[in-house]
């Protein structure tokens, strides 16, 4: 479960974005693996995040649904700067959260918070990003992650019957993300946010 201490240790999206930018510009990375490979991933992910913030459109369904969130919510996201899935999805979370001040988007680094990460494993793995939504009383309302369900199913299929190296699969994931422009994630978040509503909302009654 999320505690106030987890929130106190977290970063806002802008703070996280600035951290990734600083690391990218100074040959650094978050996480326990301080390797050249991870540093290069961080540099690439900063470019991805910057592009997504400028070019990803937010759907009308998201705008209407976000507008109905009248109770304070905190979205805690476990992430690392080197993670390609985090770079693709967290900026979309940020653009969604911009639509309503009741959403408090907070980022925590996975490797600095092992106890929290271990509560939100995906089939036993520390896969990120992982979003946990809690209300103002820190009651958990739901989770998302570590990637859109289409990609997660693709990963499961490849693990069961491999057709390519994992590095090639990750490259294919990035191609998919670029073409999708965050629209699949937005559709998934609309469904989740409707579950997180504390009351009926007139603008969604015809949906």
Buried (B, 14 or more C-beta within 10 A) or exposed (E): EBEEEBBEBBBBBEEBBEBBBEBBEEEBBBBEEEEEEBBBBBBBBBEBBBEBBEEBEBBEBBBBBBEBBEEBBBBBBBBBBBBBBBBBBBBBBBBBBEBBEBBBBBBBBBBBBEEBBEBBEBEEEBBBBBBBBBBEEBEBBEEBBBBBEEBBEBBEEBEEEEEEEEEEBEEBBBEBBEEBBBBBBBBBBBEBBBEBBEEEBEEBEEE
